[in-house]
Amino acid sequence: MLYKINNKLFNVSEFIFLFFISVMSSIAAYMIHKNSTLWSDELIMLITAKRGILESIFQLEDYSAPLYQMLLRFFIKEEFPPEWIVRAPAFLFMILGLISTWYFTKYVFGRRVGIITILLLSTNPYFLLYGAEARPYSMFLFFSVTSMGIFYKIITSDNIKFKHIFLYVITTTLLLYTHYYGVLLLFSQISYAFATIIIRDYHWRQKKIIGFAFLITIIFSIPSFLLAMRYIVSGAKGTIGWIARPRMTDLIWLRQTGELLGDNILSVLCVISIISALYFNKLTNDKSEINDNLIYNGKRDIIKWWINRDNNMLCVFWIICSLYSLILISYIGRPIYVKRYGLPVLIPIIILIAVLLCRVRALPRIAIFMAIIILPLSTSIDFIIMDRLDYKHTITKLRELNNERSPVFVTDWAYCENFINPEIYGMRYYGYNEHELKLLFLRFPKPIEILDPGIIPEDKRLFIIAYVGENAIEEYLKKNLRNYRIFTYGKLSLFEVQKVYGKLMVN
């Protein structure tokens, strides 16, 4: 009876802890997003969700996997649904991601590591920014953690249960329909399972069950692979030019780990944590026995080393496959990585840091923990105070200046067939209906230039709204001696252009 009472008290305290963390993260995420209008990627997600089902699946404008937009279409019942509805699924999965991270970390690494991990994750500026954005990144994180937790349960069990296989197949398949980079997590699991099976000499039945789980997952995910291939075959022109190529030093130092934490200097701590995970034994005790028959060729030492670090190695495999591989591809080939694509990798990074903190004494532990909290604080504050009401400010300024009903152009950077311009949709979404918006077609992605300058009238004052192509527009205006001024609101630029021989305006 005493055990049950204590266990109940533990569950209540755990619930209170998670509830408090969820509320605080929700408030922080709200503070970050309350001063931001939907940006082009979010508008593209909304546009995709408003297409027909088959059209939304096979379109080439939105590069995200289909699960988020399929879920979103159940929430939108009007032409221009409120921002909170568009972002609601992401917000929900952000909270679920926190909860799943807690249970995963507590199960695999223990409560102390779990508490530190959840505190660092819930205050991470990029988790709060991208987690509540109307894109699939929080779903990506949730299904990554859930899949990895069930996978670890399977790979370390002597008696694998059908329910765990079923849950693994479901969560991992959903992961691959949430984000195409989920295949890298699957690859990390296959690699980890292969190493574990060889080192620990699993029974043939265990090998068959694990292989069966992977095979069924891959079969169910074939449509996801085919959808991803469409973008590769088409050249994914929408990703060309704006993704930065990593530096050679990133292949050694993984600066991107610090970026994900909110401050580049923290990459030093990340690298130390990874090295520590390879050197030190895990914190939790493993009762697995080593078969004395496997002493030959030093295999007993290898088995012992692996068993003593198997949970640490799980995180190392996760980081290598889901982050390092993207950095390597981006360096030697085409850049394909930006911070938001690596959001789930925050989990193994923070876990290994938490494991390192649990190894040091109390005073250094507190100092390092506070450094991890304080260093990214300026980024969090910037996100909170930053005015990102791009469309609202652009519309207000346009209404102020355009009493004469001068022509208004919006740059069109169509990179695929059936492209629906997100900026025109955004202007309508935020209530701009006073004037007709005309498309100014750009050659996209490279070189970005105005395709048909002849549609720009010389005898009229006009306005141009640009999300991309600002430099090309300025170059054209200077070349043609047009007087203009620019108003920049976040990612949007508003050009006020005078007719030829108009009065010189000051930038």
MARDRENTI-534437 format. One record per residue: y, x, z of N, C-alpha, C in turn. Coordinates in steps of 0.001 Angstrom, whole numbers, plus 500000, padded with zeros to 6 digits. Each point is the difference from the previous one (the first is absolute). Layout:
YXZYXZYXZ ...
***
This chain:
498794500831500000501206499169500000501256500866500000 499980501071500807501150500892500057500264500635498631 498896500368499338500153500603498676500675499031499044 499572498735500058500572499005499099501471499772500294 500347499995501298501406499814500362500827501170499496 499495501220500229500734501177499535500127500012498483 498916499606499325500031499974498544501004498979499504 500069498857500684500963498976499626501417500493500210 500231500684501117501331500542500265500384501019498931 499022500790499592500266500984498955500411499312498709 499299498916499652500320499285498772501379499373500060 500362499484501179501321499400500161501082501066499852 499795501145500639500993501072499896500113500503498560 498862500038499313500004500418498600500773499006499145 499791498721500257500718498954499261501500500111500237 500393500208501253501428500112500329500605501210499292 499275501113500000500469501220499339500214499765498508 499007499427499343500101499751498567501083498980499680 500125498993500851501039498991499793501390500630500106 500190500839500998501287500664500192500323500903498809 499017500790499572500209500900498863500319499198498744 499289498894499789500221499183498808501392499379500001 500435499519501149501331499396500099501081501040499734 499880501174500622500997501040499805500054500468498546 498834500150499375499963500401498589500586498917499111 499735498745500331500543498886499227501519499985500062 500547500232501182501457500030500161500593501153499195 499360501179500099500499501171499273499940499770498493 498897499421499520499871499724498563501041498984499554 500258498993500837501026499004499673501376500654499922 500305500891500950501292500685500004500191500828498733 498907500602499522500079500825498796500234499148498762 499367498833499933500032499207498770501063498904499982 500653499750501124500973498904500011501229500302499156 500277501274499787501157500386499180499588500481498619 498922499460499465499542500431498678499613498799499151 500498499975498777499527499018499039498692500500499402 499263499129499361498805500427499288500401501027498951 499226501065499860500309500975498966499037499804498836 500163500768498943499325499716498734498486499894500132 499373500886500773498546499923500153499574498691500654 500769499568500999499680498730500651500239498822499057 501065500082499209500269498945499023498910499960498936 499514501164499595498905500044499030498746499363500591 499754500224501294498866499354500656500145498484499967 501211499513500268500245498559499971499856499453498583 500523500733499040499853499593498592498518499909499630 499215500980500424498568500012499696499297498804500620 500375499677501241499370498869500690500360498663499368 501079499949499244500418498757499358499459499864498577 499345501029499505499337499896498700498732499153500154 499420499595498875498688499372500054498975500963500560 498898499485500545499024500858500677499448501078499071 499524499602498824499449500987499079501072500971499521 501185499478499724501097500860499561500366501003501084 499999499555501262500368500892501110498962501106500196 498753499712499677498945500999500156500066501053498897 500317499574498787499947500917498866501358500539499568 501083499610500682501320500527499658500068501496500286 500964500680499383500146501449500146501317500403500666 500766499008500479501295500314500609499854500468501431 499159499322500762499803500332501412498745500842500132 500158501235500521498871500924500076499150499816501261 500329499046500830499210499794501210498741499196499678 498966500198500806498766499222499859500280498535500325 499124499075499600500376498581499991499948499247501322 499444500564501068499734499188501188501276499451500647 501059500840500118501217499524500675500640498850499244 500140500131498684500655498934499252499141498738499979 498673500139500065499130498836500073500204499264501322 500161500768501065500269499389501308501392499394500036 500971500694499419501392499547500037500191498669499281 499269499746498934500207498777499222499676498743500821 499220500134501081499734498858500870501193499663500891 500944500945500137501150499806500876501235499502499252 500078500263498699501224499684499269499851498662499281 500893499089500323499952498652499435501259499671499203 500902500959499852501254499741499319500359501185499120 501019499807499178500394501034499046500471501267500707 500800499832501050500540501145500724499685499845501488 498794500344500423499618499857501411500805500944500885 500205499669501271500758500868500911499356501381500143 500823500982500341499517501372500157498858500085501007 500137499264501115499006500128501067498626499519499544 499956499041499085498720499533499485499379501069499097 500840500616499168499505501034499086499439501187500786 500612500301501141499575501149500802499005499636501093 499731498727500197499145499551501104498586500590499953 499296499999498858498652500590500011500004501472500404 500986500754499514500092501419500362500229500150501500 500887499174500534500308500063501432498758499685500829 499248498983499595498776499626500709499010501152500012 499802500647498851499034501093499935500514501261500682 501307500129500163500531501111500785499524499874501455 500081498792500552499535499768501370498493500170500091 499272499461499023498547500165499989499623501475499861 500820500753499267499755501433499864500122500727501326 500984499616500807500141500581501337498770499697500857 499572498751499979498862499585500823498723500693499547 499765500037498682498780500652499495500017501494500291 501183500621499955500107501434500320499632500256501453 500431499110500881499659500139501416498490499975500202 499333499003499444498557499872500216499223501116499308 500442500402498822499346501118499310500115501276500826 501206500294500455500223501251500727499304499992501348 500056498856500685499337499910501305498495500178499857 499425499417498946498544500096499800499569501414499603 500742500628499115499580501294499449500452501172500868 501181499874500663500576501142500705500259499748501488 499973498785500427500247499715501408501373499387500259 500182499458501194501213499246500336501254500866500026 499909501212500557501201500846500089500567500294498622 499114500376499090500441500256498633500531498715499371 499354498890500305500431498720499458501401499621500439 500313500199501270501327499648500523501082500851499334 499761501310499928500986500885499365500177499636498528 498888499746499317500046499670498571500803498736499755 499734498971500764500662498716499757501488500085500325 500366500805500997501413500172500336500741500747498885 499367501043499468500642500761498930500065499204498702 498949499236499714500007499205498771501035498885500064 500089499325501130500893498840500118501469500380499951 500309501272500226501394500455499931500295500803498734 499005500144499136500191500784498782500929499261499037 501072500636499523500980499294499165499429499502498673 499075500758499404499468499584498708498950498905500149 499297499979501112499097498884500278500791498706500135 501147500066500687500831498818500187500719499590498721 500359500987499165500695499696498749499044499428498958 498960500755499670499090499576498941499029498920500467 499724499980501311499051499025500519500473498573499845 501308499772500065500538498642499904500628499725498645 499815500908499041500530499813498655499040499126499198 500540499199499093499166499061499224499195500733498937 499186500908500451499104500783499170498686500159500777 498940500513499404498689499987500671499738501146500966 501031500734500431499756501222500762499419499739501392 500452498951500681499432499702501320498568499484499870 499709499245498933498622499580499739499131501220499707 500553500940499248499311501251499685499611500723501278 500932500076500947499734500666501272498945499245500801 500144498682500095499067499193500802498569500127499494 499795499808498702498641500056499463499447501424500023 500867501008499899499547501385500100499425500276501386 500741499616501028499561500244501374498741499194500321 499995498730499593498852499138500285498749500512499297 500144500365498727498863500536499252499482501285500636 500918500882500392499592501279500567499316499818501354 500466499042500777499379499737501301498575499497499862 499779499056499089498650499471499784499104501075499392 500566500785499090499240501093499403499511500983501059 500863500369500934499609500953501043498905499409500889 500102498694500243498962499317500779498653500106499294 499996499807498689498766500067499214499442501415499960 500862500972499731499537501366499771499508500672501272 500389499478501166499582500607501264498955499169500731 499518498926499369499024499114500649498578500376499606 499124499996500993498577500199499716499365498716499485 500557498867500431499480498705499575501133499228499317 500115500160498684501085499376499240499735498509499856 500981499183500364499842498546499947500584499436498706 499391498888499563500428499376498753501462499555500081 500432499501501158501372499493500114501022501110499759 499646501232500414500925501115499784500069500362498510 498860499958499317499992500237498555500828498933499293 499813498750500395500735498891499387501506500168500201 500413500309501234501428500165500299500578501201499262 499204501057499890500487501180499288500241499686498527 499052499345499370500138499672498582501215499105499776 500185499001500860501125499070499845501336500724500164 500166500744501097501291500645500272500330501082498969 499001500766499586500258501074499042500288499441498614 499298498923499637500286499351498720501412499420499992 500389499351501090501370499475500102501019501127499939 499655501140500593500881501170499937500273500402498554 498967500016499182500148500428498609500739498977499146 500074498752500477500803498997499310501402499895500610 500249500787501048501322500042500632500844501119499420 499391501167499840500708501154499438498982500864499280 500333500419498781499050500770499200499702501361500606 500904500533500814499728501277500656498964499853501112 499580498767500265498927499789500965498712500675499576 499858500280498689498809500689499516499907501407500606 501131500583500368499983501328500631499403499927501401 500270498898500715499379499822501308498488499826499842 499602499214498997498564499835499730499363501350499683 500693500819499226499479501327499674499868500861501257 500965499873500922499919500771501248498785499554500819 499698498705499985498841499494500738498693500469499367 499945499965498675498794500473499308499785501487500270 501077500780499942499905501445500259499559500262501432 500603499267500942499655500176501409498547499598500253 499575498902499393498616499534500178499021501015499426 500321500552498834499131500990499369499836501223500913 501119500490500548499938501157500900499208499672501262 500237498817500545499314499599501241498500499870499783 499604499367498895498578499796499707499280501335499843 500632500950499316499383501313499803499904500768501316 501098500016500751500052500811501220499121499427501096 500044498676500172499266499386501113498606499542499600 499626500199498728498650499701499530499583498570500340 500740499042499509499722498593500279498656499572499427 499440498981500643498755499411499521500232499335498648 498940499938499207500109499445498645500544498579500022 499633499201500992500473498607500077501509499955500183 500524500874500864501453500055500194500719500381498717 499436500963499276500619500427498749500056498846499004 498920499234499904499944498883499068501031498929500357 500130499704501285500940498953500424501432500419499717 500337501244500320501359500499499762500295500033498502 499042500501499227500171500022498548500133498599499431 499237499048500537500077498611499557501393499427500266 500571500300501166501341499504500345501036500515499005 499922501286499669500930500565499020499798499369498622 498737499834499599499702499459498673500532498577499855 499753499150500982500476498608499938501525499963499974 500638500855500803501468500057500018500545500390498627 499398500998499398500457500455498683499797498903498952 498854499311500052499729498926499040501038498885500135 500266499581501232500982498940500234501412500431499601 500222501311499984501354500503499738500215500407498547 499009499824499163500137500390498590501207499352499330 500248498685500205501221499422499397501275500710500439 500038500464501257501167500743500481500155501310499243 498885500694499763500059501251499240500492499743498575 499533498909499400500404499670498639501487499662499936 500495499273501017501429499675500041500835501268500133 499530500929500824500731501259500164499994500811498709 498906499949499260499895500750498752501027499519498971 500384498719500059500984499478499046501294500791500075 500417500323501213501259500741500173499856501438499509 498827500590500226499775501368499544500005500048498478 499296499043499368499925499963498538501374499742499389 500799499124500651501327499668499468501017501106500247 499635500987500809500899501116500274500863499818501224 499921498816500630500787499720501214501430500511499867 500686499526498954501340500509499700501000499720501115 499734498976500796500922499675501080500018501020501118 499047500930500012499954501021501064500513501356499533 500454500069498740500417501292499445501460500306500356 500240501213500475501370500470500140500589499928501388 499574499033500813500659499829501303499175500541501164 498735500355499777499175500557501077500106501522499968 500415500582501118500207501445500068498674500748500049 499968501149499356498819500854500024500002500821501290 498874500099500716499968500811501224500157501486499700 500346500758501049500134501446499856498648500677500254 499878501238499549498750500730500192499673500151501487 501031500209500807499772500164501436499415498745500642 500216498836499377499456498755500552498476499994499976 499415500778499083498546500066499923499417500755501183 500824500790500664499551500767501167500478499347501293 501266499561499978500620499545501245500025498482500144 499772499249498932500000498542500014501271499455500679 501134500350499422501283499504500505500031498464500074 499236499347499140500016498543499929499515499340501291 499195500708500792499571499437501285501198499820500924 500896501002500010501215499883500808500903498900499480 500097499857498672500819498930499415499509498638500462 498684499812500020499447498723500435500334499715501461 500062501066500802500336499820501418501489499779500213 500826500301499005501427499744500109500868501225500065 499395501202500056500782501234500036499136501133499478 500492500743499010499197501045499357499492501044500972 500776500293501053499599501056500938498701499647500715 499687498704500073498772499577500680498750500352499208 500160500441498749498835500450499231499342501203500674 500790500791500719499441501137500750498983499493501017 500382498962500723499108499415501004498767499399499336 500165499404498834498873499403499286498974501056499609 500478501113499452499096501075499590499267500580501212 500731500191501097499374500497501230498932499032500484 500273498707499898499046498984500443498731500018499154 500157500189498690498832500047499115499152501236500319 500655501141500186499280501232500352499292499834501347 500689499397500948499414499752501326498775499100499903 500071498991499109498870499076499831498768500717499462 500226501038499182498878500766499453499440501000501011 500839500424500934499598501053500936499380499445501285 500663499009500597499554499481501295498990498870499835 499169499836501035499087498865500028500780498707500195 499376498883499671500658498708500190500114499682501486 500890499089500319500259499654501397498905499127500579 499461499081499185498962499095500487498649500703499992 499131499569500884498674500607500099499024499315499053 499202500761499325498989499472499084498630500352500561 499132498991500180498683500224500595498916500274498947 500423500217498767499023500256498945499227501286500308 498716499970499732499157501153500245499758500759498699 499837501302500125499745500835498840498505500287499929 499413499716498873498577500231499799499719501500499999 499120500428500918499698501434500100499322500538498761 499443499127499188499346500454498771500993500454498937 501310499773500242501012500327499006500746501290500341 499335500885500764500636501249500390500084500979498832 499099499853499033499919500968498912501311500096499227 500260501191499533501169500296499168501324499627500678 499979499984501296501236499712500717500437498558499929 499111499108499545500416498606499838500321499343501334 499342500419501058500282499433501321501471500210500360 500546501196499708501403500288500305500937499112499189 499627499783498726500828499140499159499994498570500522 498800499520500385499883498639500528500818499863501286 499877500977500855500728499959501272501506500002499761 500441500858499073501433500058499681500483498649499481 499233499374499115500409498721499403500014498881501046 498943499912500801499926498945501009501173500100500974 500374501225500340501095500197500949501375499702499409 500068499790498685501295499765499351499950498851498989 498984499173500027499827499044498903501147499004499885 500583499571501136501137499078499878501263500720499520 500165501250500443501122500787499475499866500191498484 498774500288499569499754500233498575500230498739499181 499761498848500594500273498742499311501470499940499593 500900500374500916501439499995499708500371501084498995 499349501161500099500283501084499063499610499593498584 498818499408499841499572499513498685500981498953499475 500446499128500872500944498936499643501297500601499457 500535500983500706501257500635499590499830500750498677 498906500735499875499778500787498781499886499092498776 499195498958500104499749499140498833501163499066499693 500643499465501019501027498978499770501414500550499887 500221501251500425501335500592499892499983501300499209 499171500950500448500017501310499345499629499897498529 499034499150499665499596499862498597501152499481499145 500809499078500552501160499485499265501052501088499800 500198500832501021500960501097499892499526501005498954 498708500290500003499439500961499044500136499477498568 499640498740499783500124499405498664501462499990499556 500897499671500933501426499932499680500562501368499652 499395501053500554500497501348499720499484500531498664 498705499832499755499417500604498799500056499059498794 500228498727500237500038499019498917501255499162500059 499817498705500006501124499071500009500290499540501431 501254500028500444500329499543501362499620498530500208 499188499746501022499523498639500264500105499629501475 500752500798500774500076499736501446501433499829500466 500241498923500750501224499818500773499587499551501392 500917500090500957499654499776501410499261498695500247 500479498928499410499412498698500319498545499893499560 499594500804498992498602499979499578499095500648501053 500577500816500864499211500691501015500082499367501376 500516498770500085500199499379501317498724499972500854 498820499625499464498802499991500858499616501366500544 500419501083499327499643501350500460500743500332501292 501006499201500339500646500159501306498985499928501135 498977499163499826499036499772501082499238501279500355 499285500648499068499296501233500393500938501118500417 501199500058499409500963501039500395500400499824501457 500388498783500353500434499734501372498837500152500973 498805499584499599498836500128500883499741501468500346 500020500874499003499737501418500281501091500605500874 501243499528499822501075500447500894499738499505501419 499568498747500127499696499438501321498854500756500671 498984500374499210498890500790500542500506501347500511 500894500620499237500576501279500428500799499827501286 500774498925500090500795499755501207499114499818501229 498838499378499799499098499785501129499368501295500493 500103501064499207499422501291500390500971500845500811 501297499745499870500978500841500678500349499402501355 500650500790500823500367499545501340501097498955499944 500217499370501126500874498821500066501421500294499530 500599501092500469501392500290499661500183500279498513 499209500902499390500124500194498540499674498723499225 499052499224500519499629498761499321501182499052499922 500704499852501107501165499112500023501091500527499078 500208501324500010501046500604499163499704499790498518 498749500247499594499629499826498591500072498533499604 499514499130500891500040498559499718501434499525499795 500908500435500870501398499594499875500621500560498723 499588501214499611500521500584498758499578499159498798 498744499530500029499502499186498883500729498662499948 500408499506501147500741498732500049501459500205499593 500624501080500508501447500189499829500357500521498607 499213500950499462500346500584498701500122498952498883 499086499036499907500164498973498953500995498899500373 500572500089501239500874498919500468501223499834499104 500543501122499496501172499902499131499664499236498720 498754500189499491499568499257498819499922498513500304 499438499664501165499902498587500404501377499381500146 500916500734500626501363499489500192500680499801498654 499806500963499091500569499868498652499482498736499322 498700499732500134499426498799499390500613498738500597 500275500025501322500518498809500671501453499737499637 500822501062500002501442499801499761500356500023498517 499073500476499161500302500102498576500163498612499387 501111499822499289500257498742499305499309500047498646 498934499197499842499263499973498741500047498609499364 501162499336500150500191498681499402500486500166498562 499217500710499215500435500437498668500439498833499116 499162498994499886500313498890499101501167499166500508 500051499774501298501081499182500557501357500666499795 500064501318500222501261500720499802500385500042498522 499017500201499142500269500042498554500544498658499530 499392498916500445500444498661499596501400499708500528 500247500368501254501327499770500584501072500739499209 499739501264499666500982500796499253500180499455498590 498927499582499383500074499470498644500808498713499966 499817499167500986500782498757500076501477500297500234 500244501041500783501385500370500296500725500504498747 499286500760499160500641500655498854499970499187498714 499031499111499890499768499377498694500476498551499944 501244499809500282500564498653499886500177499577498545 500048500967499108500260499711498590498729499695499208 498859499954500697498708499725499352499695501028498901 500249501263500324499672501082499069498488500147499900 499482500560498910498551500167499839499395500854501121 498809499613500436499278500740501042498644500415499431 499751501304499974498733500540499502499165500523501173 498700499917499847499055500567500966499077500941499239 499858501231500476499134500955499290498552499516500024 499353500092498862498602499591499886499151501238499729 499141500345500950499195501214499925498527499652499801 499773499050499105498637499516499752499069501134499583 498896500149500723499027501047499697498656499411499583 499964498677499781498762499361499595500331498676499318 499007499397499377500188498689499404500126498945501101 500688498909499675500197498883500939500688500441501286 500894500976499867500774500484501141501071498967500364 500029499599501252501025499078500496500989500813500820 501255500016499579500987500864500631500223499615501467 499682500890500958500130499663501421501446499891500460 500928500725499326501398499936500429500636498652499638 499683499482498821500501498665499649499411498966500954 498697500138500275499373499079500948500647500125501375 500298501245500427500634500217501294501394499400500072 500765500108498930501340499403499975499908498478500137 499045499406499318499801498552500114499468499634501388 499112500825500510499407499749501318501086499907501064 501000500872499907501068500021501003501211499163499585 499815499109499041500971498940499762501043500238498938 499827501032499154501001500236498960499649499172498767 500757498925499784499767499110498856501281499735499216 501065500739500312501290499702499379500061500398498528 499357501100499641500141500523498650498631500315499416 499934500000498698498768500408499318499818501502500176 498768500402500296499670501413500140499269500454498742 500547501019499349499416500494498759499262501310500259 498939500223499246499209501220500156500592501145499185 500114501158500646500394501231499323498755500878499955 499369500044498840498692500651499887500128501517500062 499122500598500824499954501450500141498692500532499434 500055501210499461498757500705499698499458500504501333 498772499637500337499438500361501297498532500371499809 499489501060500648500661500738501064500819501199499546 499543500752499002500743501213499624500111500098498493 501152500425499491501269500155500736500637498634500210 500601499786501165500659498728500270501328499971499255 500134499024499123501232499855499241500135498560499531 501216499608499629500245498643499521499432499881498586 499130499025499802499337499858498707500943499473498921 500825499010500348500884499382499010501418499899500565 500749501116499956501371499972500549500898498997499285 499601499567498817500841499089499234500209498649500646 499130499626500945500174498689500647501086500027501076 500494501221500322501068500117501001501340499804499293 500710498916500291501269499731499293501086501012500383 500797500392499031501099500941500259501310499267500276 500092498762499567501256499276500135500034499110501232 499011500190500898499945499165501191499732500852501239 500553499549501087499619500555501301498595499476500316 499188500837500651498621499575500266499487500653501273 498820499528500440499345500531501197498545500330499664 499518501081500623498600500390499817499377500211501386 498874499327500236499251500178501251498786500859499674 499857501117500714498926500951499684499174500327501236 498683499885499841499071500502501015499532501402499604 499805500198498698499714501327499449500927500218498810 500153501247499591500780500313498813501480500195500238 500417500210501266501426500175500293500580501189499237 499259501106499958500497501196499301500151499760498499 499045499281499429500068499707498563501204499113499683 500294499058500895501155499113499785501300500789500117 500093500848501025501212500822500156500210500915498802 498919500599499537500097500886498848500522499241498781 499503498796499796500461499190498864501475499639500143 500413499582501194501382499575500212500977501166499819 499617501172500493500874501165499838500083500424498537 498864499967499327499965500382498597500878499086499154 500070498728500354500775499015499229501377499733500607 500399500885500947501343499937500585500301498633500612 498985499434500662500203498719500688500422500270501438 501029499318500448500439500104501394499123499099500870 499570500529501120499064499239500842500107500466501448 499423499212500866499781500436501381498653499438500466 499435500670501000498650499670500458500042499590501469 499283498935500323499796499573501384498504500102500272 499638500806500988498586500227500294499612499295501291 498968499179499916499473499284501156498500500280500091 499658501004500795498601500367500150499414500465498683 499001499279499503499314500362498768500657499398498766 501040499193500187500665499362498877501363500631499736 500341500138498728501328500481499603500673498928499151 501250499709500332500777499017499243501111500737499258 499962499964498664501021500615499157501018498940499589 501273500298500238501081499181499443500596500804498841 499880499496498789500383500738498795501159499277499312 501072500745499760501160499415499312499794500034498480 500690499109499324499921500028498544500678501277499492 499728500356498774500520501214499412501545499984500083 500550501180500376501445500186500194500512499231501215 499068499623500879500455499325501214500652500977500946 500564499484501052500687500815500995499003500895500720 500372501271500184499123500957500671499749499561501433 498750500005500409499655499592501358499525501220500774 500160499960501296499664501141500853498620499766500596 499135501033499893498656499865500569500087500027501528 
***
